[in-house]
């Protein structure tokens, strides 16, 4: 072909591969593929998911609507009880009891489905708080046999925990009344009486013991297991109440936040469900059951698995409770115990064990476990932990954001020799602690010295020497019981003390000095007299006004009179001050100027009331600034016009725009009658 007839550009010939690809490409009529984020679920997977969400089947819609009406009625009664004062009438209580019994009768043979339903489970929790003992035990009878499945369920676990939380009250009543509890009035005669709650809890433990190791790592069942083990291992009902107040160990933070948004779950029949006597005995079968659960955990988990679970966020809180059971019922220092499995007891550990204990103390989860161990163990085991793992690494652990709490807990259990070692290391540790805001160790050392009543002089010397290195010239005031640091007040003039009192940080030191019962009266008197002539400057400051009130409370009657008289020329200044006006109200200067003796009597009564925890309030006549009504004993003038009630202001407003006899408004001309 001639060159002039050729077209510009290269000829693109399709290769064999491209032709094959084109031939195999989908046509325009082929439906588009599903987006990548849509997951195709097979029928088998869908059935397994639905089975895990509702292992006993789904609740009928009619039952859900009925339970919603029951919940609405319970919330309504609960709100009425908050407004009502006094006990509930007998007829009303019986009506509510019959209402709950009828609701449970409607749920017969549907309890397991309702417990695992997201909405019905919350309603059941509210109903359980108001049920009598018979209904609770009858409901729990339906759950026995499936308790492990319910404990592993997201919603069923909360219902199980609610029953276990109310179990101590029922057990206390059972210890007095035995098993002769009244049956529900709606029950038929052929229904047998449910077992005692002690027997039901025994059946639950036998159901859980075989898979105890898997329960403590389950995110839902672990909370139920903790409630069971705490109930079985308690030595007194008062101790169990204190432990139940620690919400973080029993319920998750998510569960607590959800329950706080819901209406309060309380009994609508009797307050606190009529708890039994606190001195009721613990069932004799509980401690052996706790031992069975403990032995099951120890048999199903070896030492390496326990050390791994110490870092697990789900299992670590349960291990803390098991170690508490171990210290109460067993010997935590024997071979084979949980403490020895987690913390090796060798006096010369290898590098691997040291690194493991270092990670254990520096981890935000496992550090709580090692703190619990240090709190509960004693004797040779505690001495071994201190000498082997804490003493040599104290400098690095004390400044760590997590491990410093472990060191502070160990200092709380230390003896005289260990405290002396901590004080000798203070110059290496304390400056970094202050610089990094890790002052818990310093506080622990001071508290331990005060408890042991030893090394006070060494503590004062090390404290002053350490903070002189830091450049703080006023921190020595913190150790006020020591004469060396107490005399440092006399070296500061009033201007320096005023600067201290107006600082948001150093003012806290003066607050502690003035409010501490161990501070000598000499130093309190020194502070109150040193500020004479400067109280109006101190009270005019946002921070200093609080210190001024502390000084006023710490002063005796003679010093209070001197303070009040020194402020008489500055009364107008304080009245115009944003902060000083509140301090001025406490002085009652107008009463001091007119009746000094009555002012002294009133201040003396206030001081005595403060010692006994009572409140002294001046009467309306006494607080008035008008001399004729200054005291309640002064006779009122019959000719004096009475004070108009604030409600009369509306009448005055309309009276000003009315004519004498139903006239018209002067501006609008509208009749006011």
Secondary structure by P-SEA (a helix, b strand, c coil): ccccccccbbbbbbcaaaaaaaaacccccccccccccbbbbcaaaaaaaaaaacccccccaaaaaaaaaaaaaaaaaaaaaaaccccccaaaaaaaaaaaaaaaaaaccaaaaaaaccaaaaaaaaaaaaccaaaaaaaaaaaccaaaaaaacccaaaaaaaaaaaaaaaaaaaaaccccccccccccccccccccaaaaaaaaaaaaccaaaaaaacccaaaaaaaaaaaaacccaaaaaaaaacccccccaaaaaaaaacccccccccccccccccccccccaaaaaaaaaaaaaaaaccaaaaaaacccccaaaaaaaaaaaaaacccccccccaaaaaccccccccaaaaaaaaaaaacccaaaaaaaaaaccccaaaaaaaacccccaaaaaaacccaaaaaaaaaaaccaaaaaaaaaaccccaaaaaaaccaaaaaaaaaaaaaaccaaaaaaaaaaaaaaaacccccccccccccccccccccccaaaaaaaaacccaaaaaaaaaacccccaaaaaaaaaaacccaaaaaacaaaaaaaaaaaaaccaaaaaaaaaaaccaaaaaaacccaaaaaaaaaaaaaaccaaaaaaaaaaaaaaaaacbbbbbcccccccccccccccccccccccccccccaaaaaaaaaacccccccccccccccc
